[in-house]
Amino acid sequence: MAGLIKREDIDEVRQRTDIKEVVDGYVTLRSAGLGSFKGLCPFHDERSPSFTVRPQVGRYHCFGCGEDGDAISFIQKMDHSSFHEAVEKLAARIGYELRYEDGGTGPSREEVGKRQRLLDAHKIADEFFRAQLLTPGAAEGRNFLDGRGFDRAAAEHFGVGYAPQGWDSLLKHLRGRGFTDAELKLTGMFSEGNRGIYDRFRGRLIWPIRDIAGDTIGFGARKLFEDDQGPKYLNTPETTLYKKSQVLYGIDLAKRNIAKDRQLVVVEGYTDVMACHLAGVATAVATCGTAFGTEHIKIARRLISDDGTGGEVVFTFDGDAAGQKAALRAFEEDQRFQAQTYVAVEPTGADPCDLRQLKGDPAVRELIASRKPLFEFAIRASLRKHNLDTVEGRVAALREAAPVVAQIRDSGIRPAYTRELAGWLGMPIEEVSRYVGAAAKRAASGGSPSGSPEQQTTTAAAPPSNGPAFNRPDPRDPVAGMERQALEVVLQEPGVLGEGNWERFEASYFATPAYAALHAAIRATGVAQAADPVAWVEKVRQEVPEPLRPLVSELAVTPLPASTPEAMQRYCRDILARLFELQITRIKADKMGQLQRLDAAAHPEEFQRLNRELMQLEMERRALRAEA
């Protein structure tokens, strides 16, 4: 059973992880000054790089869209994984064994090693199959692709390959790469007989099935030859890597578009995914030999940010009876979504691949654009079961359709479909409304409230929006600019604060509200925490109010204008000296005001004390300026 990862282990993973190496796997980074790197933001479209990574403090920030975080949050966002999954992935990357609370367990180093061996075997097999597609023996496979409108570029884009007809072509290849038969048995790529193991896929067109991070975890194989006695499509069996109820074919290619467009299109086969993507519907995925179920929904909700503020899931099904049955199964899961669910069915029964061949790319796009709400499809499907020419048939249809209408979450749409249902049945609106209302009450009394359980949890957990509000500091304000530079230095190079300077910094006054809150958070964290820059910045982030956490990341990664360590030290000392000089100027102004208000004849001692303090402050100011 998986438990909560120990907090100290999370901190250890965060500190040991080189964020630049992690980001480099997704973004091309170039040097942007000492200790800073820049690239095009992976979270929004841009022409000039504004995505900045500062490895020393373990954080990234985009100055274009405002996205920010550490290595853990970067993996969460890029792979659309949970916090728990992201920490485990980074721990495996650095070879760190995590510990878990409450007796829970996670993957051991031995398990991580075994998983990596399986992934390596799949990667090599993937490369082998793709190379085989170009050989003379794969002519039938190339003909199959060509006959469905897929050229060589399309095959390469989707990684389509070919499994030779022999019994041990892949087996010999992987043995030659150092894999043992015991390891290969665990991959699902081999069957076992009296004489040992042999290739599971033979004489078939091969599609790699990848997880959301892009790792190949299984294969789907299509029969090409008549003498092949196997099924038309043959997939990898369940393995430790491949769980068909948790896999969506094409998710690695579609994930960014799904997240950007907040749309997920579910089709039925590998060639349908290819056809959709090539036609411009780049949010298409397919299940792998199983119905779209609960685990798939979890992936979909995470990708489309299913929070009730938009997003849609579109199911495409064949127009035959099996397709309609699949659509109704999907409707049974509809209440798990807060996003609107739709169904797109081509009247002639053509799937996206056939449609693209017959009518071209625009027809595929039009199919998705012509989608209808899934509940409308379900209502009409329930009516088709009954003879609406008889009173008995209409009443039976009403009894079946009313609960469907009652499930519609949008209170503005539900009455409209109640009227539609009355029209389709030819019955009075009042009677149909009574049936729909009764169905809604039954659902409520049965403990099934409107909306998904996830929605209720989210709503209940949402904190009230009554925290402090902070305006963005004005970049034209010279005081705000000075305060910002000082905070950049302290966050990125806390080592320049010796004991005396730390006391001065703590005593400093920050006039800009946002920077004052950050200054308070740094004081609360304490300079003793600054020995580890990554942990230092994270602790400061946790101290500031939630709205200011992106600002902390921004200041922690802003490139400082220095090209050598010596220049960096000079710059930091200069900025702090200017901050402290500003503080002295403020204190002097305050004391000068006191002096002007004071009656020197009545309070000679007070007058002399203020003059001495003003002289001392001026000496300190000159010393700071000389030092800078």
C-alpha positions as CSV (number, residue, x, y, z in Angstrom):
1,M,0.0,0.0,0.0
2,A,1.4,3.4,-0.9
3,G,1.6,5.9,1.9
4,L,2.5,9.5,2.2
5,I,6.2,10.3,1.4
6,K,8.1,11.5,4.4
7,R,8.6,15.3,4.3
8,E,12.3,15.1,4.8
9,D,12.6,12.8,1.8
10,I,10.7,15.2,-0.4
11,D,13.0,18.0,0.7
12,E,16.0,15.7,0.0
13,V,14.8,14.9,-3.5
14,R,14.1,18.6,-4.2
15,Q,17.6,19.6,-3.0
16,R,19.5,16.8,-4.8
17,T,17.7,17.2,-8.2
18,D,19.4,19.4,-10.8
19,I,16.5,21.3,-12.1
20,K,18.4,22.3,-15.3
21,E,18.9,18.6,-16.2
22,V,15.1,18.0,-15.6
23,V,14.0,21.0,-17.7
24,D,16.6,20.1,-20.4
25,G,14.5,17.0,-21.2
26,Y,11.6,19.2,-22.4
27,V,13.1,22.7,-23.2
28,T,16.2,23.8,-25.0
29,L,18.0,26.1,-22.5
30,R,20.7,28.6,-23.3
31,S,23.0,30.5,-20.9
32,A,21.5,33.8,-19.7
33,G,24.2,35.1,-17.5
34,L,26.1,33.6,-14.5
35,G,24.0,30.7,-13.1
36,S,20.9,31.5,-15.2
37,F,19.4,29.8,-18.3
38,K,16.6,30.7,-20.7
39,G,14.4,28.9,-23.2
40,L,11.0,29.1,-24.8
41,C,8.3,28.5,-22.3
42,P,6.7,25.0,-22.5
43,F,3.5,26.4,-20.9
44,H,2.5,29.0,-23.5
45,D,3.4,29.9,-27.1
46,E,6.1,32.5,-27.5
47,R,8.7,33.6,-30.0
48,S,11.3,35.0,-27.7
49,P,12.5,33.1,-24.7
50,S,11.2,34.3,-21.3
51,F,11.3,31.0,-19.4
52,T,14.2,31.3,-16.9
53,V,15.8,28.5,-14.8
54,R,18.1,29.2,-11.9
55,P,19.7,25.8,-10.8
56,Q,21.4,27.3,-7.7
57,V,18.0,28.0,-6.1
58,G,16.2,25.0,-7.8
59,R,13.5,27.1,-9.4
60,Y,12.0,28.2,-12.8
61,H,9.9,31.2,-13.7
62,C,8.3,32.4,-17.0
63,F,8.3,36.2,-17.2
64,G,5.7,35.8,-20.0
65,C,2.9,33.8,-18.5
66,G,3.9,33.7,-14.8
67,E,4.3,29.9,-14.5
68,D,6.8,29.1,-11.8
69,G,7.9,26.3,-9.5
70,D,10.6,23.7,-8.7
71,A,11.6,20.4,-10.3
72,I,8.7,18.6,-8.7
73,S,6.0,21.0,-9.9
74,F,7.7,21.1,-13.4
75,I,7.3,17.3,-13.7
76,Q,3.7,17.5,-12.4
77,K,2.8,20.1,-15.1
78,M,4.7,18.6,-18.0
79,D,3.7,15.0,-17.4
80,H,0.3,15.8,-15.9
81,S,1.2,13.6,-12.9
82,S,0.3,13.9,-9.3
83,F,2.7,15.3,-6.7
84,H,3.3,11.8,-5.4
85,E,4.2,10.5,-8.8
86,A,6.5,13.4,-9.6
87,V,8.5,12.9,-6.4
88,E,8.8,9.2,-7.1
89,K,10.0,9.8,-10.6
90,L,12.7,12.3,-9.5
91,A,13.8,10.0,-6.7
92,A,14.2,7.2,-9.2
93,R,16.2,9.6,-11.4
94,I,18.8,10.3,-8.7
95,G,18.7,6.8,-7.2
96,Y,17.2,7.9,-3.9
97,E,15.0,5.4,-1.9
98,L,12.0,7.1,-0.5
99,R,10.4,6.4,2.9
100,Y,6.7,6.5,3.6
101,E,4.5,7.4,6.5
102,D,1.9,5.1,8.2
103,G,3.6,1.9,7.2
104,G,3.1,2.7,3.5
105,T,5.6,1.6,0.9
106,G,6.8,2.8,-2.4
107,P,9.0,1.3,-5.1
108,S,12.3,-0.1,-3.7
109,R,15.6,0.5,-5.5
110,E,15.4,-3.1,-6.8
111,E,11.9,-2.4,-8.1
112,V,13.0,0.8,-9.7
113,G,15.9,-1.0,-11.3
114,K,13.6,-3.7,-12.7
115,R,11.2,-1.1,-14.1
116,Q,14.0,0.7,-15.8
117,R,15.2,-2.6,-17.4
118,L,11.6,-3.2,-18.7
119,L,11.5,0.4,-20.1
120,D,14.9,-0.1,-21.7
121,A,13.7,-3.4,-23.4
122,H,10.6,-1.7,-24.7
123,K,12.7,1.3,-26.1
124,I,15.0,-1.1,-27.9
125,A,12.1,-3.1,-29.2
126,D,10.4,0.1,-30.4
127,E,13.5,1.1,-32.4
128,F,13.8,-2.5,-33.8
129,F,10.2,-2.5,-35.0
130,R,10.5,0.9,-36.6
131,A,13.7,-0.1,-38.5
132,Q,12.0,-3.3,-39.7
133,L,9.2,-1.3,-41.4
134,L,11.8,-0.1,-44.0
135,T,12.9,-3.7,-44.9
136,P,11.6,-5.6,-48.0
137,G,9.8,-8.1,-45.7
138,A,7.5,-5.2,-44.5
139,A,6.0,-4.4,-47.9
140,E,2.6,-5.6,-46.8
141,G,2.7,-3.3,-43.8
142,R,3.7,-0.3,-45.9
143,N,0.9,-1.2,-48.3
144,F,-1.6,-1.2,-45.4
145,L,-0.5,2.2,-44.2
146,D,-0.5,3.6,-47.8
147,G,-4.0,2.3,-48.4
148,R,-5.3,4.2,-45.4
149,G,-3.7,7.5,-46.4
150,F,-0.6,7.3,-44.1
151,D,2.8,8.1,-45.7
152,R,6.3,7.5,-44.4
153,A,6.3,10.8,-42.4
154,A,3.1,9.8,-40.6
155,A,4.5,6.4,-39.8
156,E,7.6,8.0,-38.3
157,H,5.7,10.6,-36.4
158,F,3.6,7.9,-34.7
159,G,6.4,5.4,-34.4
160,V,4.7,2.7,-36.4
161,G,6.8,-0.4,-37.0
162,Y,6.7,-3.9,-38.3
163,A,7.3,-7.3,-36.5
164,P,9.0,-9.8,-38.9
165,Q,7.3,-13.1,-39.6
166,G,10.0,-15.2,-37.9
167,W,9.6,-16.7,-34.4
168,D,12.6,-15.2,-32.7
169,S,13.7,-12.0,-34.6
170,L,13.0,-9.7,-31.6
171,L,14.1,-12.3,-29.1
172,K,17.6,-12.6,-30.7
173,H,17.9,-8.8,-30.9
174,L,17.1,-8.3,-27.2
175,R,19.3,-11.2,-26.1
176,G,22.1,-9.6,-28.1
177,R,21.6,-6.4,-26.2
178,G,22.2,-8.2,-22.9
179,F,18.6,-9.0,-21.7
180,T,18.0,-12.4,-20.0
181,D,15.0,-14.6,-20.8
182,A,13.8,-14.0,-17.2
183,E,13.7,-10.3,-17.9
184,L,12.1,-10.7,-21.3
185,K,9.3,-12.9,-19.9
186,L,8.1,-9.8,-17.9
187,T,7.9,-7.5,-20.9
188,G,4.7,-9.1,-22.4
189,M,6.5,-9.1,-25.8
190,F,7.0,-12.9,-25.8
191,S,4.9,-16.1,-25.5
192,E,6.2,-19.3,-23.9
193,G,6.0,-22.8,-25.3
194,N,7.6,-26.2,-24.6
195,R,10.9,-25.0,-26.2
196,G,11.0,-21.7,-24.3
197,I,9.9,-18.2,-25.2
198,Y,9.3,-16.8,-28.7
199,D,8.1,-13.5,-30.3
200,R,4.5,-12.7,-29.5
201,F,4.2,-10.3,-32.5
202,R,5.0,-11.9,-35.8
203,G,4.2,-10.6,-39.3
204,R,2.2,-7.6,-37.9
205,L,2.1,-3.9,-38.1
206,I,3.2,-2.4,-34.7
207,W,2.1,0.7,-32.9
208,P,4.1,1.6,-29.7
209,I,1.9,2.4,-26.8
210,R,3.4,5.1,-24.6
211,D,2.6,6.5,-21.2
212,I,2.0,10.2,-20.6
213,A,5.7,10.8,-20.1
214,G,6.5,9.3,-23.5
215,D,8.0,6.0,-22.4
216,T,7.0,3.0,-24.5
217,I,5.3,0.5,-22.2
218,G,3.5,-1.9,-24.6
219,F,2.6,-2.5,-28.2
220,G,-0.5,-2.9,-30.4
221,A,-0.2,-5.2,-33.4
222,R,-2.5,-5.4,-36.5
223,K,-2.8,-8.7,-38.5
224,L,-1.6,-8.4,-42.1
225,F,-1.5,-11.9,-43.5
226,E,-4.4,-14.4,-44.0
227,D,-2.5,-17.3,-42.6
228,D,-2.2,-15.5,-39.3
229,Q,-4.6,-17.3,-37.0
230,G,-4.5,-14.7,-34.3
231,P,-7.0,-11.9,-33.7
232,K,-7.2,-8.8,-35.9
233,Y,-5.6,-6.7,-33.2
234,L,-3.3,-8.2,-30.6
235,N,-2.0,-6.0,-27.7
236,T,0.6,-6.5,-25.0
237,P,-0.9,-8.4,-22.1
238,E,-1.1,-6.8,-18.6
239,T,2.4,-6.3,-17.2
240,T,3.9,-4.2,-14.4
241,L,4.3,-1.4,-17.0
242,Y,1.2,-1.9,-19.1
243,K,-2.3,-1.6,-17.4
244,K,-4.8,-1.2,-20.2
245,S,-7.4,0.4,-18.0
246,Q,-4.8,3.2,-17.3
247,V,-3.5,3.7,-20.8
248,L,-4.6,6.0,-23.6
249,Y,-2.9,5.5,-27.0
250,G,-1.6,8.8,-28.3
251,I,-1.6,10.6,-24.9
252,D,2.1,11.4,-25.2
253,L,1.5,13.3,-28.4
254,A,-1.8,14.8,-27.4
255,K,-1.2,15.9,-23.8
256,R,0.0,19.4,-24.5
257,N,-2.9,20.2,-26.9
258,I,-5.4,18.6,-24.5
259,A,-4.2,20.8,-21.7
260,K,-4.0,23.9,-23.9
261,D,-7.4,23.5,-25.6
262,R,-9.1,21.8,-22.6
263,Q,-10.5,19.2,-25.0
264,L,-10.1,15.4,-25.1
265,V,-11.4,13.5,-28.1
266,V,-11.8,9.7,-27.5
267,V,-11.7,7.6,-30.7
268,E,-11.7,3.8,-31.1
269,G,-8.5,2.8,-32.8
270,Y,-4.8,3.6,-33.5
271,T,-5.5,4.6,-37.1
272,D,-8.3,6.8,-35.9
273,V,-5.9,8.7,-33.6
274,M,-3.5,9.1,-36.5
275,A,-6.2,10.3,-38.8
276,C,-7.4,12.9,-36.3
277,H,-4.0,14.3,-35.5
278,L,-3.1,14.5,-39.2
279,A,-6.4,16.3,-39.9
280,G,-5.7,18.9,-37.2
281,V,-7.6,17.3,-34.2
282,A,-4.5,17.0,-32.1
283,T,-6.4,16.2,-28.9
284,A,-7.4,12.6,-30.0
285,V,-6.6,9.5,-28.0
286,A,-7.8,5.9,-27.9
287,T,-8.3,3.2,-25.3
288,C,-6.4,0.0,-25.8
289,G,-8.7,-3.0,-26.0
290,T,-11.0,-1.8,-23.2
291,A,-13.9,0.6,-22.6
292,F,-13.2,4.1,-21.5
293,G,-13.4,3.7,-17.7
294,T,-12.7,5.2,-14.3
295,E,-8.9,5.2,-14.5
296,H,-9.0,6.9,-18.0
297,I,-11.3,9.5,-16.5
298,K,-8.8,10.3,-13.9
299,I,-6.2,11.0,-16.6
300,A,-8.6,13.0,-18.6
301,R,-9.7,15.2,-15.7
302,R,-6.1,15.9,-14.8
303,L,-5.3,16.9,-18.3
304,I,-8.2,19.2,-19.0
305,S,-8.1,20.8,-15.5
306,D,-11.6,19.5,-14.9
307,D,-12.7,22.1,-12.3
308,G,-16.2,23.0,-13.6
309,T,-15.0,26.1,-15.4
310,G,-14.9,24.7,-18.9
311,G,-13.4,21.9,-20.9
312,E,-15.0,19.1,-22.9
313,V,-14.7,15.4,-23.6
314,V,-15.8,14.3,-27.0
315,F,-16.5,10.6,-27.7
316,T,-16.6,9.4,-31.3
317,F,-18.3,6.0,-32.0
318,D,-19.3,4.1,-35.0
319,G,-22.9,4.6,-36.0
320,D,-23.7,0.9,-35.6
321,A,-25.4,-0.8,-32.6
322,A,-22.0,-1.6,-31.0
323,G,-21.0,2.1,-31.3
324,Q,-24.3,3.3,-29.7
325,K,-23.8,0.8,-26.9
326,A,-20.3,2.2,-26.3
327,A,-21.7,5.7,-26.2
328,L,-24.3,4.7,-23.6
329,R,-21.5,3.1,-21.5
330,A,-19.7,6.4,-21.7
331,F,-22.8,8.2,-20.5
332,E,-22.8,6.1,-17.4
333,E,-19.5,7.6,-16.5
334,D,-20.5,11.1,-17.5
335,Q,-21.2,12.3,-13.9
336,R,-17.6,11.7,-13.0
337,F,-16.8,14.7,-15.2
338,Q,-17.4,18.4,-14.4
339,A,-16.5,19.1,-18.1
340,Q,-19.2,18.9,-20.7
341,T,-19.3,15.5,-22.4
342,Y,-20.2,15.2,-26.1
343,V,-20.7,12.5,-28.7
344,A,-19.8,12.7,-32.4
345,V,-21.2,10.0,-34.6
346,E,-20.8,10.1,-38.4
347,P,-24.3,9.4,-40.0
348,T,-22.8,6.9,-42.5
349,G,-21.0,5.0,-39.7
350,A,-17.5,5.9,-41.0
351,D,-14.8,6.2,-38.3
352,P,-12.3,9.1,-38.5
353,C,-9.8,7.0,-40.5
354,D,-12.4,6.0,-43.1
355,L,-13.8,9.6,-43.2
356,R,-10.4,11.1,-43.9
357,Q,-9.8,8.7,-46.7
358,L,-13.3,9.3,-48.3
359,K,-13.7,13.1,-47.8
360,G,-10.3,14.5,-46.6
361,D,-9.1,16.2,-43.5
362,P,-11.9,18.9,-43.3
363,A,-14.5,16.1,-42.9
364,V,-12.7,14.9,-39.7
365,R,-12.6,18.3,-38.2
366,E,-16.3,18.8,-39.1
367,L,-17.2,15.5,-37.4
368,I,-15.7,16.8,-34.1
369,A,-17.3,20.2,-34.6
370,S,-20.7,18.6,-35.1
371,R,-20.6,17.0,-31.7
372,K,-23.8,16.8,-29.7
373,P,-24.2,16.7,-25.9
374,L,-23.8,13.2,-24.7
375,F,-27.0,13.4,-22.6
376,E,-29.0,14.3,-25.8
377,F,-27.6,11.2,-27.5
378,A,-28.6,9.1,-24.4
379,I,-32.1,10.6,-24.4
380,R,-32.7,9.9,-28.0
381,A,-31.2,6.4,-27.7
382,S,-33.6,5.6,-24.8
383,L,-36.6,6.8,-26.9
384,R,-35.6,4.6,-29.9
385,K,-36.3,1.5,-27.7
386,H,-40.0,2.2,-27.5
387,N,-42.9,2.5,-29.8
388,L,-43.8,6.1,-29.5
389,D,-47.0,5.6,-31.6
390,T,-48.7,4.1,-28.5
391,V,-49.6,5.6,-25.2
392,E,-47.9,2.8,-23.4
393,G,-44.7,3.2,-25.4
394,R,-44.6,6.9,-24.7
395,V,-45.1,6.5,-21.0
396,A,-42.4,3.8,-20.9
397,A,-40.1,6.0,-22.8
398,L,-40.7,8.9,-20.5
399,R,-39.9,6.7,-17.5
400,E,-36.6,5.8,-19.0
401,A,-35.7,9.2,-20.3
402,A,-36.7,11.3,-17.3
403,P,-33.7,10.1,-15.1
404,V,-31.4,11.0,-17.9
405,V,-32.7,14.5,-18.1
406,A,-32.6,14.7,-14.3
407,Q,-28.8,14.0,-14.4
408,I,-28.1,17.2,-16.5
409,R,-25.9,19.3,-14.2
410,D,-26.5,22.7,-15.8
411,S,-29.7,24.1,-14.2
412,G,-30.2,26.3,-17.2
413,I,-30.0,23.5,-19.8
414,R,-32.1,21.0,-17.8
415,P,-35.5,22.8,-18.3
416,A,-34.7,23.2,-22.0
417,Y,-34.2,19.5,-22.5
418,T,-37.3,18.8,-20.4
419,R,-39.2,20.8,-23.0
420,E,-37.4,19.0,-25.9
421,L,-38.3,15.6,-24.3
422,A,-42.0,16.7,-24.1
423,G,-41.9,17.6,-27.8
424,W,-40.2,14.4,-28.9
425,L,-42.9,12.4,-26.9
426,G,-45.8,14.6,-27.8
427,M,-46.7,14.9,-24.1
428,P,-47.6,17.9,-22.0
429,I,-44.6,19.8,-20.6
430,E,-46.1,19.7,-17.1
431,E,-46.3,15.9,-17.0
432,V,-42.8,15.5,-18.3
433,S,-41.5,18.1,-15.7
434,R,-43.2,16.1,-12.9
435,Y,-41.4,12.9,-14.0
436,V,-38.0,14.7,-14.3
437,G,-38.5,16.3,-10.9
438,A,-39.4,13.0,-9.3
439,A,-36.3,11.4,-10.8
440,A,-34.1,14.2,-9.4
441,K,-35.6,13.8,-6.0
442,R,-35.1,10.0,-6.1
443,A,-31.5,10.5,-7.0
444,A,-31.1,13.0,-4.1
445,S,-32.8,10.8,-1.5
446,G,-30.6,7.9,-2.6
447,G,-27.5,9.9,-1.6
448,S,-26.4,10.7,-5.1
449,P,-26.3,14.5,-5.2
450,S,-26.1,16.5,-8.4
451,G,-22.6,16.8,-9.7
452,S,-19.7,14.4,-9.3
453,P,-18.2,13.3,-5.9
454,E,-15.0,14.9,-7.1
455,Q,-16.8,18.2,-7.6
456,Q,-18.2,18.2,-4.0
457,T,-14.8,17.4,-2.6
458,T,-13.2,20.2,-4.6
459,T,-15.9,22.7,-3.6
460,A,-15.7,21.8,0.1
461,A,-11.9,22.0,0.2
462,A,-11.7,25.3,-1.5
463,P,-10.6,28.0,0.9
464,P,-12.5,31.2,1.2
465,S,-11.0,34.0,-0.9
466,N,-10.3,36.4,2.0
467,G,-6.6,36.6,2.0
468,P,-4.6,39.8,1.6
469,A,-4.4,41.3,-1.9
470,F,-1.1,42.5,-3.3
471,N,-0.8,44.8,-6.3
472,R,2.0,44.2,-8.8
473,P,4.9,46.6,-7.8
474,D,5.3,49.5,-10.3
475,P,8.6,48.8,-12.2
476,R,8.9,52.6,-12.8
477,D,9.1,53.3,-9.0
478,P,12.8,53.7,-8.1
479,V,12.3,52.7,-4.5
480,A,10.4,49.6,-5.5
481,G,13.1,48.8,-8.0
482,M,15.8,49.1,-5.3
483,E,13.8,46.9,-2.9
484,R,13.3,44.3,-5.7
485,Q,17.0,44.2,-6.5
486,A,17.9,43.7,-2.8
487,L,15.4,40.8,-2.5
488,E,16.8,39.2,-5.7
489,V,20.3,39.3,-4.1
490,V,19.2,37.9,-0.7
491,L,17.2,35.1,-2.3
492,Q,19.8,34.0,-4.8
493,E,23.1,34.9,-2.9
494,P,22.2,34.8,0.8
495,G,25.9,34.1,1.6
496,V,26.7,37.8,1.0
497,L,24.8,38.6,4.2
498,G,27.4,38.4,7.0
499,E,26.2,38.7,10.6
500,G,26.3,42.5,10.6
501,N,24.6,42.8,7.2
502,W,21.9,40.3,8.2
503,E,21.0,42.5,11.2
504,R,20.9,45.5,9.0
505,F,18.7,43.7,6.5
506,E,16.3,42.5,9.2
507,A,16.0,46.1,10.4
508,S,15.4,47.5,6.9
509,Y,12.0,49.1,6.1
510,F,10.3,48.0,2.8
511,A,7.8,50.5,1.5
512,T,6.3,48.3,-1.3
513,P,3.6,46.1,0.3
514,A,4.5,43.0,-1.7
515,Y,8.2,43.3,-1.0
516,A,7.5,44.1,2.7
517,A,5.6,40.8,3.0
518,L,8.5,39.0,1.3
519,H,11.0,40.8,3.6
520,A,8.9,39.6,6.6
521,A,8.9,36.0,5.3
522,I,12.7,36.1,4.9
523,R,13.1,37.4,8.5
524,A,10.8,34.7,9.8
525,T,12.7,32.0,7.9
526,G,16.1,33.1,9.3
527,V,19.5,33.3,7.8
528,A,20.5,30.0,9.4
529,Q,18.3,28.3,6.8
530,A,20.2,29.8,3.9
531,A,23.1,27.3,3.8
532,D,21.1,25.2,1.3
533,P,19.9,27.7,-1.4
534,V,17.2,25.3,-2.8
535,A,15.7,24.7,0.7
536,W,16.1,28.4,1.5
537,V,14.0,29.6,-1.3
538,E,11.3,26.9,-0.7
539,K,11.1,27.8,3.0
540,V,10.7,31.5,2.1
541,R,7.9,30.6,-0.4
542,Q,6.1,28.7,2.3
543,E,6.2,31.7,4.6
544,V,4.7,34.3,2.2
545,P,1.0,34.5,1.5
546,E,-0.2,32.2,-1.3
547,P,-0.6,35.0,-3.9
548,L,3.1,36.0,-3.5
549,R,4.6,32.6,-4.1
550,P,5.0,33.1,-7.8
551,L,6.8,36.4,-7.0
552,V,9.3,34.6,-4.8
553,S,10.1,32.2,-7.7
554,E,10.4,35.1,-10.1
555,L,12.9,37.0,-7.9
556,A,14.8,33.8,-7.3
557,V,15.5,33.1,-11.0
558,T,15.9,36.6,-12.3
559,P,19.4,36.7,-13.9
560,L,21.7,39.0,-11.9
561,P,24.0,41.2,-14.1
562,A,27.3,39.6,-13.4
563,S,29.5,37.3,-15.6
564,T,32.1,36.1,-13.1
565,P,31.9,35.1,-9.4
566,E,33.9,38.2,-8.5
567,A,31.6,40.5,-10.4
568,M,28.6,38.7,-8.7
569,Q,30.1,39.4,-5.3
570,R,30.7,43.1,-6.1
571,Y,27.2,43.5,-7.5
572,C,25.5,41.9,-4.5
573,R,27.6,44.0,-2.0
574,D,26.7,47.1,-4.0
575,I,23.0,46.4,-4.0
576,L,22.9,45.8,-0.3
577,A,24.9,48.9,0.4
578,R,22.4,50.9,-1.7
579,L,19.6,49.3,0.3
580,F,21.2,50.1,3.6
581,E,22.0,53.7,2.4
582,L,18.3,54.1,1.6
583,Q,17.4,53.0,5.1
584,I,19.8,55.5,6.6
585,T,18.3,58.3,4.4
586,R,14.8,57.4,5.7
587,I,16.0,57.4,9.3
588,K,17.8,60.7,8.8
589,A,14.7,62.3,7.4
590,D,12.7,61.1,10.4
591,K,15.2,62.5,12.9
592,M,15.5,65.8,11.0
593,G,11.7,66.1,11.4
594,Q,12.0,65.5,15.1
595,L,14.8,68.1,15.3
596,Q,12.7,70.7,13.5
597,R,9.8,70.1,15.8
598,L,11.9,70.3,19.0
599,D,12.4,73.5,21.1
600,A,16.2,73.5,21.6
601,A,16.1,75.9,24.5
602,A,13.5,73.8,26.4
603,H,15.2,70.4,25.6
604,P,19.0,71.0,25.1
605,E,20.0,67.4,25.9
606,E,17.5,66.0,23.4
607,F,18.6,68.5,20.8
608,Q,22.3,67.4,21.2
609,R,21.4,63.7,21.2
610,L,19.5,64.0,17.9
611,N,22.4,66.0,16.4
612,R,24.9,63.3,17.4
613,E,22.7,60.6,15.9
614,L,22.4,62.5,12.7
615,M,26.1,62.9,12.5
616,Q,26.6,59.2,13.2
617,L,24.1,58.2,10.5
618,E,25.9,60.5,7.9
619,M,29.2,58.8,8.7
620,E,27.6,55.4,8.2
621,R,26.1,56.5,4.9
622,R,29.5,57.8,3.6
623,A,31.2,54.6,4.7
624,L,28.6,52.5,2.8
625,R,29.0,54.6,-0.3
626,A,32.8,54.3,-0.1
627,E,32.5,50.5,0.3
628,A,30.1,50.3,-2.7
